[in-house]
Amino acid sequence: MARITRARMNRDADYWESKAAPRADAAAADGERAAADPTNSGHTRACAARAAEIARRDAAEYRNIADTLRAGEIPDGYRFD
């Protein structure tokens, strides 16, 4: 098994924090806008609100992964392929 370098862990952390988390934040914002739009049906608004919750949770998880990698630890189940 190849040794995982600190530089690689930092590169991965940068990706999670600068790419993945902002995308999830944008998805959450879109969901919140759709949930607040009175022209959408109740079902659509409920689905959008739930999608926004999931996206916010994902963004927090992505930032947690980045923090863990920067601390020199490997998150449970993390793969470097």
N, C-alpha and C positions, 0 to 999 in steps of 0.2 A: 504494500500500500504506500502510495506517495505521501511524503510529509507535506502537511499544509503549512504554508508560510504565513507569517504575520502580515506581510504585504498583501497576500491573496485574501486574507480575512478582512483587511481594511478595504480592499477593492470591492468585495462583496457587500460590506457594510455601507459603503458609499452608494452602491446601486440601490439597496433597500431603502436608504434614507432619501436619496435625491431623485430616484425614478419611481419606484414602486409605491412608496407612501404618498407622494403627491398625486399620483394617478388615482389611488384609492380615495384621497381627499376630494379630488375633482368628481369622482363617481358619486361620492356621498352628497356633494353639493347639488349635483344634477338630480339625485333622488329627492333631496329635500325640496328643491324647486318644484318638481313634479307633484310631490305630496301636498304642497301648499297651493297648487293651481286649482282654483274652484271649477275650472272648465273640465277637469278630468273627472271620471266617474269615481265613486267611492272605492270601488275595488282597485282601480288603478292607483289612487292615492294611497291606499293601504299597502299595496305592493311596493310602491315607490318609497314609502316610509320605512318599510322593512329592509329594502335594498340599501337605503342610506345607513341604517343601523349596522348592517353587515359590513359595508364599505368602511365605516368609521372604525369598527372593530378590527378590520383587516389592516387599516393604516396604523393603528396602535401596535398591532402584532409585528408589522414590518419594522417599525421603529425599535421595538423590543429586540428583534433579531439583530438589527444593526448595533444596538448597544451591547448585546451579548458578544457579537463578533469583535467589536472594538475592545472589549474587556479581555480578549484572548481566549474566550471560551467558544465551544461549538454548541449551538442550540440543539436540543433533542431532535433527532430525526433529520438534521440538516445534511444535505448532500452537496458536495462540491463539484458535481459533473457539469 
